[in-house]
């Protein structure tokens, strides 16, 4: 009887040890979606956005149309440029998702903050958290240069 009971108890203990639960700390946390530069078009208007693709999570959006000399910039952060022109006297309700918190400004398409983003891959911005730098990968830099070229052209 003990010949059967001891191996059976050992087997049950081994199965129980193997099936134990993992501590909460070891559970892999879901990563937050990555913020990146994206371009979209709405009719002739081109939109360059820094945020999570296909979502309302945007930090900055720049819009323009062919032939424009300036772009409309809005979002939670703004380019750190002395040539930034306020389009309103404070926060403007851009869309219902912003709840009036997004600030709208205008900026020349030739401003160093935009051209530097395309050429160097960095844009210094100001936000509630202070001043910091948004970066662009080489592929994003080419996309941003195409955006600026599109906006500065006379084609629709």
C-alpha positions in Angstrom: 0.0 0.0 0.0 2.8 2.4 0.8 4.4 1.5 -2.5 1.4 3.1 -4.3 0.7 5.9 -1.8 4.1 7.5 -1.7 4.5 7.9 -5.5 0.9 9.1 -5.7 1.5 11.8 -3.1 4.7 12.8 -4.7 2.9 13.1 -8.1 0.2 15.2 -6.6 2.7 17.5 -4.9 4.6 17.9 -8.2 1.4 18.8 -10.1 0.4 21.3 -7.4 3.8 22.9 -7.5 3.8 23.2 -11.3 0.3 24.6 -11.4 0.9 27.3 -8.8 -0.3 30.8 -9.7 2.2 33.5 -10.8 2.6 36.6 -8.6 0.9 39.8 -9.8 4.3 41.4 -10.3 5.3 38.9 -13.0 2.3 39.5 -15.2 3.3 41.3 -18.3 1.9 44.8 -18.4 0.3 46.0 -21.6 2.5 48.6 -23.2 1.0 52.0 -24.0 0.5 52.7 -27.7 3.5 54.5 -29.2 3.3 58.2 -30.1 4.6 58.9 -33.6 4.2 61.3 -36.5 1.4 60.5 -39.0 0.0 62.2 -42.1 -3.6 62.2 -43.3 -5.6 64.1 -45.9 -9.1 65.5 -45.7 -9.9 66.8 -49.1 -7.1 69.1 -50.1 -6.1 69.7 -46.5 -3.1 67.8 -45.2 -2.7 67.0 -41.5 0.6 66.2 -39.8 -0.1 64.8 -36.3 2.1 63.6 -33.4 0.1 61.1 -31.4 -1.3 57.6 -31.5 -2.3 56.5 -35.0 -6.1 56.1 -35.6 -7.0 57.6 -32.2 -7.9 60.9 -30.6 -4.7 60.8 -28.6 -2.8 63.7 -30.2 -0.2 66.0 -28.7 0.1 68.2 -31.7 -1.5 68.7 -35.1 -0.4 70.9 -38.0 -2.8 71.4 -40.9 -2.4 73.2 -44.2 -3.5 73.2 -47.9 -1.5 73.6 -51.1 -0.5 77.2 -51.6 -0.7 78.1 -48.0 2.3 80.1 -46.5 1.2 79.3 -43.0 0.0 76.3 -41.2 -2.6 76.0 -38.4 -1.1 74.4 -35.3 -3.2 73.1 -32.4 -2.8 70.7 -29.6 -1.7 70.3 -26.0 1.9 71.3 -27.0 3.0 74.0 -29.3 6.3 74.5 -31.2 8.8 76.6 -29.2 9.0 79.3 -31.9 9.1 83.1 -31.5 7.1 83.3 -34.8 4.1 81.5 -33.4 1.0 83.6 -33.9 -2.0 83.1 -31.6 -5.2 82.5 -33.6 -7.4 83.1 -30.6 -7.3 84.8 -27.2 -6.8 81.6 -25.3 -8.0 78.0 -25.6 -10.3 77.4 -28.5 -12.7 74.5 -28.7 -11.2 72.7 -31.7 -13.3 69.6 -31.4 -15.5 68.0 -28.7 -12.7 65.7 -27.6 -10.4 68.6 -26.5 -13.0 70.1 -24.3 -11.6 73.5 -25.2 -8.1 72.8 -23.9 -6.3 72.8 -27.3 -4.7 76.0 -28.3 -4.8 77.1 -31.9 -1.9 79.1 -33.5 -0.5 79.8 -36.9 3.1 79.2 -38.0 5.0 79.9 -41.2 5.8 76.8 -43.2 9.3 78.1 -43.4 9.7 78.3 -39.6 12.8 76.6 -38.2 10.7 74.4 -35.9 8.9 72.8 -38.9 11.9 72.7 -41.3 14.1 71.5 -38.5 11.7 68.6 -37.8 12.1 67.6 -41.5 15.9 68.1 -41.7 17.2 67.2 -38.2 14.3 65.1 -36.9 13.6 67.3 -33.8 11.1 69.9 -32.8 11.3 71.8 -29.4 7.8 72.2 -28.0 6.1 73.9 -25.0 3.4 72.2 -23.0 2.0 71.9 -19.5 5.0 69.8 -18.5 7.5 72.4 -19.7 9.7 72.5 -22.7 10.8 69.2 -24.4 11.7 67.8 -27.8 9.6 65.7 -30.1 11.7 63.6 -32.4 11.2 62.0 -35.8 12.7 58.8 -37.3 14.4 59.0 -40.8 11.2 57.6 -42.4 9.1 60.2 -40.5 11.5 63.0 -41.6 10.9 62.1 -45.2 7.2 62.1 -44.7 7.3 65.5 -42.9 9.4 66.9 -45.8 6.7 65.7 -48.2 4.0 67.3 -46.1 5.8 70.7 -46.2 6.4 70.4 -49.9 2.8 69.5 -50.5 1.6 72.5 -48.4 4.0 74.9 -50.2 3.0 73.8 -53.6 0.1 75.2 -55.7 -1.3 71.8 -56.5 -4.4 70.3 -54.8 
